[in-house]
């Protein structure tokens, strides 16, 4: 698939969202090549439950693939930590959550900052694409990789919110791999209540990712939400309200622990 033209993401749903609710806040971080639009249905669900909710666009995202080529893992992690820090000044109980690479960033934020709860959604500890560790070496020969189209994506995905790049600069795969390695290596640093969400039909990540996350953390409260038949971007599927409910339960528990 060809890259989207400049201006493709100039629409309201692709802009960062913030809804001021109660004193319990949640930061939602989108995935690799995605945009905050893919987190909006979940943001709306949580806002309806009274939470203060914020979404962000990571550096190089929701612009053009040329902009993504200029960003790196350090900028993505810094943006996630900066947004988390700002939100922690505004709420009493703070939860960091993310989808795919955003879930990896959420794990890293929970490892490096004192958060009250963490939610990883379709977060990879490994991916099915074997080329990812070699992305840096392959980039000179194959400068761009186009995403394939999953056969079930049209059935389950809400297209009104499905805004992301159609591919990515190959070299950026190395940045994703770096973040995954960092998160895997320091899972034990996570002590807050944690929820790992994953689908058995995820076409992108290793099937054992959620279990590896929960086995690696030091948290006393470890929960898993296992979805059936849903593609990787589960936030845009009919299971979104169920994800929000599981997050609600975890965040209420975190609030009681902090009371």
N, C-alpha and C positions, 0 to 999 in steps of 0.2 A: 504494500500500500504506500502511496505517495504521502509525503509530509503535508500537514495542514498548512494553509497559507497564513501569513501574518494577519492578526486580527481575528482569527478563528475563536479565540477564547474571550473576546470582548463581549461578554454577555453576563447578566447579573448572576446566574447560577455558578459561574466560574470565579466569582469574586469572593474573597474571605468573608466569612459570616461570623457575626457575634450577637448573641442574645443574652441579655442580662437577666438572670433569674435569681435563685437563692444564693446562699453562701457556700454552696457546693458546686465546684466548677470542673469542667472536663475539656481538655484540649484534644482535638481530633486531627490526626496527621495523615494525609493521603499517601499513596504509594509511588513507586518508581514509574515515571512518565505520566502519572495521573495529575489530577487537579482536585481542589477542594470541593468541586461539584460532586465527586464520587463519595464524599462524606456528608453531603447535605441532607439526604433522607434520614440518616442516623442522627445528625445534629437536630433536625426538626423533631424527631421522636423524643430525644432527650430534653429538648426545650419544653415540649408539651408536659413533661414530667416535672418541670420546675427548675431544672438545672441551668446554671450559667454555662454557656457553650461557646466555643470558639473554634474556627477552622482557619488554616493558613495555606498559602501556596508556597512550596519550597522553592529556593533559588533555582532559576532555570526552567521552572515548570509553568504551565499555563501561559506560555509565550510562543516560542518557536524551538525546534530541535537545535537550531544554531545556538540559542541561548542556553539550552541544556548542556551543550558541549563545553561551555565556559564555566559551568558550576562543577563542584566536586563534593566528596563525602564530608569534608570538613565544613563546608558552607551549609550543607543540609543538616548536619548535627548541630551546628551553631544556631541555625534558625529555630530548630526544635527546642533547644535549651533556652534560647532567649524568649520564645513565646511562653514556655513553661514558667520561667522566672517571672515574667510580667504578670501572668495569671495567678501565680502563687501569692502575689502581693494584693490581689483583689478578692480572693475567696478564702474561706476557713479550711475547707477540705478540697484537695486538688487531686484529680485523676488524669493521667496521661494515657492516651489510646491512639492506636494507629492501624492502618490497613497495609498489609504487605511490607514494603520497605518502611512505610510509616510505622508499622508494628515493630520493626527492628529498631527504629529510632526511639519509639516509646520505651522499649527495653533498655536502650542505652541511657535515656533520660532517667529512668528508674534506678539504674545502676549508679549514676553519677550525681543525682540530686535527691533530696529528701521529699519524695512524693507520698501521697496517702494511698494510692491504688494505681494499678497498671493493667491495661487491657491490650493484648496483642490479637489482631484479627488477620487471619491468613498470613501470618508472619513466617518467613522461611528461616529455618536453621540450615537448610540446603535447598537447592532447586533442582528441577528435573533436567534443565538445560546444562549439559556437561561442558559446554564451551565457556561458561561464566568465569571460571578461574583463569582462562586463557584469553580473556577479552582484550587485555592490554597488548598481547602479542599479535592478536588477529586484526586489530584495528587498522594497521597500515594496508592490509590486503582487503579487508571488508569494513569500510568506514562506517556503514550504517546497517542496522538489523531491523527488519520490519516485523511487527507483531503478526502472528497468525491469528486467524479467527476461529475461536472454539465453536464447535457445532451446536452447543447448547446455549451460546451467549444470546442469540436473538430471542430465545424462548423465555429466559429468566431475567435478563438485564433490563433495567428501566432506562431506555435510551434518552429520556429527558434529562438525565444526570450523568450520562456516560461520556465525559469529555476528558480525553487524554491524547497523548501523541500516538501516532500510528506506528512508530518505531523509535529507535534511539541511537545516538552515536555509540558505536561499539565500545569505545574506550570507557564509557560510563558504566559498563558492566563491571569493570574492575573496581569502581567506586562502590557499587552495590555489594560486591563480594567482600570488600574491606569492612564495610559496616557489619555484615553478617558475621565475619570472623571475630570482630571486636565484641559483638553482643554475645556470641556463643562462649567466648573465653571467660566472660565475667558475669555469667548468669547468677552465680552464687552471691553476688553483691545485692541482689534484689531481695528485700525482706518484707515489702508491703504486700497486702492482699493482691492477688493477680488472677486474671481470667484470660484463658487462651481459647480463641474461637477458630475453628477450622472445618472445612467441608471434606467429606470423603471423595468428592468428585473434583477437587481442586486440580486443574490441569497444569499448574505452574510450580507448586512447591512440593518438597518431599513429604510424603504422607505421615512421617513420624515427627514432624516439626513441633506441633503443639505438645506432644508428650515429652519431647526433649527439653522444651522450655520449662515445663512444670517440674520435671525431674531435676533440672539444674538449679532452680532458684532456692533461696533459703526461706521463703515465705511460709508461714504457718497456714495461711489460707490460700489454697490453690484450687482453682475451679476450671473446668473445661466444658465448653459448649460445642458439641459435635453435630454438624449439620449434614443433611443427606441430599445428594444430588445437585448441590449448588456449585456454580463456577467460582473462580478465584475472587472476583470482586463481589463478595457476599453482601456488602452494604447496599447494593443496587438490586437485590433480589427480594422476593416475598418474605424472606427470613429476617429482614431488617428489624421489624418490631420485636422479634424474639431476641435478637442480639441486644437491643435497647433494654429489654426487660432483665436480661442476665446482667448487663452492666448496672442497671438500677439496683439490683440486689447487692452486687458487690460494693457499690458506692455507698449504699445505706449502711452496710456492715462497717466500711471504713470510717464513716461518720460516727457510728456508735463507739468505735474503738478510740476515736480522737476526743470524744465528749468528756 
